[in-house]
């Protein structure tokens, strides 16, 4: 906003140099970009924050300067001589959209003479960047710049039935604004109409059909309060920004409409003659124009780290024309006027005190208490650790959208009753047909990643991703939300408590093609089920997850017979396997691919177990080998458990070193060979003791696994 220094000095009796005033405003939160000369007058260009619509006027800036210089504001003296007939017999105002227009005030002046405004007015309008037009239009612009209230003058004789109707536009309704452009309106735009047609875009620009011309004799003057969201949307939809809309999009004091109306009538009668009708038309909804906020002096000083006396705090707020009453030594009551809707709570008042007292006057102090370094949340620390471990396994991290296209579930071969479908979370207002749902599984992202790489002829892929998956299971937190805009009632809504989707912290792994360890040498080996299993085993070991088992399972997107779930004890922590051939075809994968999905929430519950350190002994170990046939359907985990239980405490280690299927072996069987290591920490074992332990193992394998010893 342009601020002529001479005009400012009339409102605030200060003698500070303009550069000093500019510095004070800057330190109080107003960015003064430059100070220039316009027709010999010094003008400051001040940037006003969006929440400070009260400062988009000369009186508003003067209020700030007065508070910063311990002065006062010389408000314009407003006097209206009502010499005309009763306004109720001359015009009528009907507000059909009170949600978008909480207050509409109007006055009528008869018998005016259109001409130029006084030279000093034209000079001031030029200084603030507004082109002078006529005494009537210049008066409305002058008062807008002086008080911050946009106004509009209608030629009363062009208004059908001398009636103003504030309503929503009709869909497709045409309207030509003062700039000569015909615009097609929609039913969410607010218009000022007469009994037959629109005559203005509310709060933005008037129309050609009722503009003030050289022949105008009678005026209807508008001073209103409009919904700022409606004004902003209408202005943007019509690519139309004016000084009026700029103010309405921020805040215009609903309590100041009549004062501004009286001021403009005073000036028009003075500059163009005529008689002001008696009375005002004021159609208003119930308005709360003031509110009271308690302010603790101790709280001010505790927040700011100061020792500001109560009198200084009271003076700072009073200088901003807030009502201040002292309730006690510590407590003040601040009455907030309608032109400061941004002040809502005690902390807002503390900020005002800091601005006026001066940030530069607040001392720099060492905190009284030792500030501890912020600690990372355990969940985030676990994620970071998991990320580092997967990267150390030679995997590259990816980050993908958590939004997916629902059709991808068809490519994954998920049946209608699959949990990924029945529990999927749909967006209420998707922005694209490609992103309509939240991903229910990390496999969705991994398969899509493999597909996108294959499309670009990249067939060697080893990646992982850590992110969130979502299920509509009712297991999320309950969230009671309400959104209310101060001046946008269409946005005010209070909805019942909703149940948020359940978010799961998940890690996904995807492998395809040659592993990174073979690429330099040009080897032909490719990743397989056991390559992925090895990565998972090392990952779980590094996380200190104990009692890990891999058990056969099924999944619609994974190959039957080449899919396993991962358990720690009785808790399932993940699943992995080869991509089903049909799913691989749907995603155009050129090679066999393998996926894993791990629940980080479940892993965090079981990770970090203390592992006993192996005891060291100088006693020799005794080794034995054992080979046997067993049905191929018997899981390896089952064999390992039987051996471990039967071998007893003297068995230090058991490892599988050979698996054979083929010639001389039944088709439904396989030959397994295990190596045993026995040791006693205190003495040397005898052959008889080791043979006895091995005999127990043989018997257990025959009885419990149906093994045939070789």
N, C-alpha and C positions, 0 to 999 in steps of 0.2 A: 504494500500500500504506500502511495506517495503522501508524504507529510510535509506541507509547506511550513517553514519555520515561523513565518510571520503570523499565520493563522493559529499555530500552536501557542505562540506567545499571547495571543488575545484570550485564549482559553485558560492558560496557566501563566500567572504573573512571575515568570522566572527570567533571570538575566544571565544564565549559564550560556557559554558559547555552544553553537550547534554541534560541534565535534564532541563536546562533553556530554550533551544530551544523547548523542548517538552511542557513545561508549556506555552510558548508563543503561540505555535500552538493550544493548547487546549483552551486557552482563546479567540483565534480568530475563534473558531468554528470547529477545527479539533480534533477529539477524538484520542489521542495517547494512545493506549491500553497498550503497554509495550515497554521496551527498553531491547534488548537482545544482546548477543555476537554471531556472526557467523564467524567462522574462525579467531577469534581475533578481528574482526571489530564490533563496536557498531552499532546496527541497531534499528531504531524506527519503530514501527508498527502503522501507522496512518490510521484512518478511514476517508474516503472522502465522503461527502454527494453526493447524486445522481445527483444533479444539478451542481456539480463542477467537470465535466470531465476534465477541464483544469488543475486540480491539480493531475491528475493521471499520473504524470511524475516527474522526478527529477527536470527539469527546472520549472515546475509548483510549486512544493513545495519550490524550491529555490526562486521563485518570492515572495511567501508569507513570507518566512523567511527574505528576503532582506527588504521588506516593514516594517516588525515588528521590525527590528533591525537598521533601517535607513541606510541600506547598498545598494548594487547593485548586479546584476546578471552578472557573467562572462559567457556569452553565448558561446557555442562551435563555434570555427572559422571553417567555412565550405568553402572548396575550392575543386573544381572538375576539374581534367585535362581531357579534352575530346580528346583522341588520336585516336579514332576509326572512322569508316565511319558514314555517316548520319543515324540517327536512323529511319528515314522514310522509308529507303530501307531495314531495317532489321526486322521490326515488324509493325503490324497494330492493332489499337484498335477501336472497334465498340461498342457504348453504345446504346442498344436497349430499355433500361428501364431507361431513364433519371430521372423519378420521384423517383426511388429508388437509383440512383447513380448520384448525381449532379456533381461529379467531379471524374475523373479517370486519374491519371498521371502514366507514365511508362518510364523507362530507360532500356537500354540494355548495358551489359558488355560482352565482348568476351575474350576468352583465359584465363580463371581463372584456378587456381589449388586448389582443395578442400583439406583442411587439418584442423588441430586444430586452434582455435583462440588463441591470446596471453594469457599468464597466468593471467595477471591482468584483462582481460575481463572475463575470466572464473570465476575468484574470485568474480567479481562484480555481475555476473549473479547468482552465488550461493547465494550471500548475499540477492538478491531480490527474491529468490525462484524459479529461472528458471534453468533447467538443460542444461549445455553447450552441443552442438551437433557438429557443424563445424564452420569454419570461416565465411561462408556465412549466415547460419541460426543464428549464434550468433550475427552477425552484425545487422540483422533485429530485433532481440529481444533487443539488446543493444539500438538501436535508439528508439524503441518503449518505453522502460523504460526512456530513456533520454528526448525525446521530446513529448511522448504521442501519436505518430502516429503509429498505427499498419501497418506493411508492410509484403509483401509476395514475395518470390523468386520462379520463375518458371524456370525449365530447358527449355530454349528456343527451343532446338532441338526436344523436345517432343511435342511441340505445333503444331497442324496441321495448315499448311500454315502460321506458325509464326503469328497467329492471335489471338487476345483476343476479345471475344464477351461477353458483360455484358448484360444478359437477364434473364427473368423469366424462371424457370425450366418448363419442360413439365410434365404434369400430369403422375405420375407413372414412371418417368425417374429414373433409378438406378444410384447410384454414390457411390464409395468407398473412404472414407476419409483417412487421413494419419494414423488414429488409426486402420486401417484395417477392419472397419465395413462398410458393404454395406448398404446404406440408400436409401429408396424410397422417391423421392421428389414429391412435389405438385406444382401447377402452381402459388402459391402465394409466393414461395421462390425464392430469387435472387441467381443466380449462376454466376461464372466466367467460361466461356467456351472457347474452341478454335473453329475451323471451323467445328468440328464434334461432340464433347462431352463435358460434364462439366469437369472442371479441379479444381474447388474449390467452397466451399460454401462461398459466398461473406461475408467477414468480420469475418468469424468464423474459418474455417480450410481448408487447401489445400487438394488435392487428391493424391493418390498413383501414378496415371498415369503421373504426371509431377513433382514429388518431386525431390529435389536436392540430387544427390547421389555422390559417390566418382568419377564417370565417367563424371560428368557434367563439361562442358567447357564454355558454353555460358548461360547467365542469362537474363531473363526479370524480372524486379523488379516492383512491384505494390505498389502504394501509393494512396489511394482513400478516398472518403467521401461517406458513405452509409447512407441510411435512418435507423434511430435507431429503429423505430417500426418494420420494416421488419426484422432487425437483431435479435431483441428480440424474435419475434414470431418464426423465423426459429430455433434459438438456443433452445428454449423451446420445440418445436415440435420434435426436434432430441435429446433432453436431452443431449445437448452438450454446455458446457461453457468453454471458453478459455480466456486468457488474452486479446486477440484481441476483442472478442465479448463483454467482460466486458466493454471495452472502447467505442466501437461503440454504445452500448445500452445507453450510457450516452451522451457524446458529444465528437466528434473529430473535431478539427479545420479544416474547409474546406479550409482556407487560408494557412494552413501549409503543404499541401501534397508535394509540390515541394521542400520545404526546407528540409523536412525529407528524401525525395528521394535523394537529393544531398548529405545529410549527410551519408546515408547508402552506396551510391556509393563510396564516399570518403574512408570509412572504408574498404569496400570489396576490392577495388583496392590496398589499403595499406596492407591488410592482406593476400590477395590471388592472387595478380597480376592481369593481364588482362588489357584491354583497354576499357575505357568508350566510348560508341558511342556518336557522336556529336548531341546535341539537346535532347529535351524531347518531348514525346507524352503527350499532356495535353488536354483531352476532358472534357470541363466544360460547364455547364449551366450558364446563367447570375447570378452572385452571388453578394450580398450586403455584403461586408466584414467588413465595419465599419459603425457606426452610431453615431450621436451626441445627447447628452442629456444635457440640461441646468440644472445647479445646483445653487440654491440660498444659500448663506452663512447664511443668517438669518433663512432660512427654516431649515437648518441643526441644528442650535442651538436651534430653537424652538421645534423641534421634540425630540432632545436628552436632552434638558434642560441644555445646556452647554454654554460656551463662547469661543469656539474654534476659534482661529484666522484664517483668510482666508489662510494665508501661510501654516498653519499646515494641513488644509483640502486639499489644492492643493498638498502638499507633500505626504500625505497619498495616494491619488489617483495616483499620478505619480509613487510612489513606487510600485504600482501594474501594472505598465507599461501601464496605461491609458493615453491618450493624454489630457493634461489640458491646456486650454487657458483662461486667465483672461479677461473678457469682461468689467467688472466694479468693483467697490468696493464690490458689493454684488453678482454679477453674474459670475459664471464660466461655461465654455463649456467643457464638457468631451467627448473625442472621444473614443468610445468603440471598441476595436479590435475584430477580428473574434473569438479569443479563449475565449471570455467571453460572450456567447449568453444569459447567465442568467441575465445580466444587461439590463433591459428594460425601466426603468423609474427613476425619481428622487429619489424615496424612496429606490430603490436598491442601489443607490450611497450613500445615507445617512447611510445605513447599512454597506457598505464597510468602510466608514469613522469611524463609531463606532467600527468596528472590529479592524482596524489598530490603531486607537487612544487608544483603550483599554477600554473594558466595565468597568474594575475596576477603571478607571480614571474618569468615569462619576459620578458626585456627586449625593448623595441622597438628594433630596429637598422636602419640603412640598409644595403641589400644591397651586398655587396662588389663585385659586378660590375654593369655597366650592363645593365639589362633592355631588350632591344629590343622594340619594339612588334610585336605579333603580325601576321604577314602572311597575307593571305587566300590560300588554295590557288588555283593558276592555273585549275583547272577551275571553281571557284565564281566567280572573278572574270570568267571568260568568260561564264558563265551570267548574271551580273548585267548585264554589258554588253549581251548579246543581249536581255535583258528590257527594258533601257532603250531600245534601238533600236526594238524592236517597239512599245513604248508610244508612242514619239515618232512612229510612223507612224499614230497614231490608233486603235490596237487596245487593247481592254480585256483585262487579264489575268484568267484564271480559274484555279481550282485544283479539281481533281476527284479522285475516288477512283481509285487504280490497280487496284482490284478491279472485276471486271466479271461480268456474267452471260454464260455461254457462248452463250446463244441469240442474243445480239446479232450474232454473226458470221453467222448466217443472214440477218438483215436487211441485212447489208452485202454479201450475195451472194457470199461467199467460198466457192469450191469446196472439196471435201474435201482436195485436195492442195495448197491454198494454204499458204504458210509460216506465215501467221498461225494456222492450225489445227494443222499438224503440229508446230510448235515452241512451242505455247502451254503455259504453266505452270499446272498445276492445284494448288489448295490441298489439303493432306492432311486438314485439319479445318475446312472452311468453316463460318462461324457463321450464314450466311444463304444461301438459295437464290438470292438476287440477287447474291451476291458469291462466286463459286466459282473464278474464275481471275484471273490477273494479265494486265493488258492487253498484247497483243503489238504494238499499234500505237497511235499517238496519234490516228489517225483515229477509233478507237472512241470516245474521249472527246469529240472534236469533233462527231461526228455526234449523239451522245447530248445534247450541250449544245444543238445546234441544235434537236433534237426537244423538249427540255424548254422552250426559249424559245417555240417555235411553239405548244406546248400552252397557253401563257399569253398567246397572241395577240401575241407580240413577234416581229416579222418582220424588223426591221432589226438585224442582228447582225454585229459585227466584233470578234472575240476571238482571243486566243492563249493557249497554255499551255506552260510549260516543266516537264518532269517526266521520269520514268523509264518506259521500256517494257521488257518482259522476254521473253526467248526461251530455251527449253529446248534450247540448242544444244550444251551441254557446253563452252562457251567461257568460263564464269565461273571464279572462283578456286576452288581446292579447299579444303574446310573440314573439318577433323577436330575433332569436338566430343564432349565428354563432360560429362554433368551428374550430379552426385552430391549428395544431401542427407545431412547428417550422421546424421540419425535416421530417415530415410524411405527404406527400402531399396526400396520399390515404385517410387520415383522414380529409382533408380540405374540408369543405362543408359549403355553405351558403344557408339556406332555407328561403323561403318566410314566411311572418308572419303567424303564426298558431293561431287558437283560442283554448285556453285551455278548458278542460272540466270544467263544473261548479261544484265546491266543496261545499257541504252543511254540516254544523255542525249539527249532528243528535244524538239524544239519543234513545236507544232502550231498551225495558223492556220485559222480558219473565217470565211467571209464569206457574208452573205445580205442581200438587200434593198437599201435605199438607203445609200450611204456617208454618213459623218458630215458630209462637206463640203457635202452638198446639203440636209440636213434643215432648216437654219434658213431657207433660201429657199423651201422647199417644192417643190424640183425633183423630177422623176419619174425621173431616171436611176438605174440600179441598178448594183451592182458586177458585174463580169464577169471573164472569164479574164484580160484584160489589166490590169485593176485589180490583181488579185492578183499578176500577173507584175511590175508596176511596184513593188509593195511589196517583193517578193523581190529585185528588182534593186537597189533602194536599200539594203536590209538587207545584202546581200552586199557592196555597194560600201563601206558604212560599216564592215564587218568587215575590209576590205582583202583580200577574196578575189578573186584575179585569174584570168584565162583561164576565165571562166564561159560555159557553153553551155547552151542549153535544147533538148533533143531530144525528139521524139515518143516516147511509150511507152504502155503499157496497164496498167490496174489494174482488178480486178473491181468495185471500188466507185466508179470514176470513169468519166466519159463517154468512149467511144471517139472518138478524133479531137480531143478537147479535154483531153488529158492529156500532161504533159511531165515528164521527169526533169531534174534540175539537176546539171550536172557542173562540176567545177573541174579542168581538164586531163582526165585519164582517170578521176578519182575521182567516183563518184556521191555527192552530198551531200544529195539530197532529191528529192521528187516533189510535183507539184501538179496540180490540174485541177478540172473541174466535177464535182459529184456525179452519178453515174449516175441517169437518170430512175427506174429501178425501185428503186434504193436510196433515192432521195428520197421515193418513194411509201411505201416501207416505214417510213420515219421520219416520215411525215406532214409533209413540208416544204412550205410554201405557195408558195415561190419558188425560183428557181434558186439553188443554193448552191455554194460553192467551198472546197476544202480544200488545205492544204499540210502536208507533214510533212518536217522537216529533221533530220538527224543532227548534233547539236552536237559529238559526238566527231569526226566526219569534218570538220566545219567548223573545229574548233580546229586540226586538222592542217594546213589550207591557209590559214587566216586570218593576218592580220598581215603579209602580203607588203609589201615596200617598193615603193611606186609612184614611178617617176621624175617629178620635177617638170617641167612643160612649160617649154621654153626660151622666153625672150622675145626678140623681134626687132623692129627698126624697119623691116624690109623688108615691102613690101606682099604681101598674099595674092592668089592668082589662083583664081577660082571657075569650075567647070564643072558642068553638069547632064547626066545621061544617063538616058534612058528605054528600056526594052526589055520584050519579052514573054518569059515563062518558064513552064514547066509548074508548075501549082499544087502538085505533089507535091515539088518541090525545096525543101528547108528553107531558111529565111531565113539560118540560120547558115552554110549551105554557100555561099550567094551572097556573104555578107559576107566569108568567108574567101578566096574567089576574088578579089574586088575588092581586098582588103587586100594579098594577095600580089602581084598584078599591078601595082598603082599605084606601088609602089616607095617609097623613102625620102622623096621630095619631097612625097608626099601627107600632109598634116597631119591631115585629118579626112574621114570619109565618113559621111553620114547619109541614111537613107531618109525621103523627105518625101511620097511619094504611092504609094498602092496602089489599083488600079482593076480591078474585074471587072464585066462587064456587056455592054452593047451594043457591037457590033463587036469583041469580044474572044472568042476560042474558050472554050467552057465549061470546058475542062480547063486553062486558062491564066490568067495575071493579068499586069497591067502594073505594073511597078515603076519608080519614078523616084528616083534618088540624086543628092545634091549632094556635089561634091568640093571640097576646099580644098587648094591647093598653096602651098608657101612654102619658100624657102631662107633660112637664118638669116644668110648672109653676103652675099647679092647678090639683085638683082631677077631673077626668072625671065623667060624669053622665051616668047612664044606658041608657038614651035616646040617647046620643051622640054615644055610642058604638053600640047600636042597629041600628042606622041609617047607620053607616059605614058597618056593617055586611049585611044590606039590599042591599047596593050598590054592595057588593061582590056577593051576591046570584044572583042578577039581571044580573051582568056581566057574571057569569058562565053559566047561562041559555041562554043568548043571544049570547055569543061569543063561548062557548064550547059545547052547547047543553046538559048541565048537567041536571040531574033530582035530585032535592033535596030530602033528606030522612028525 
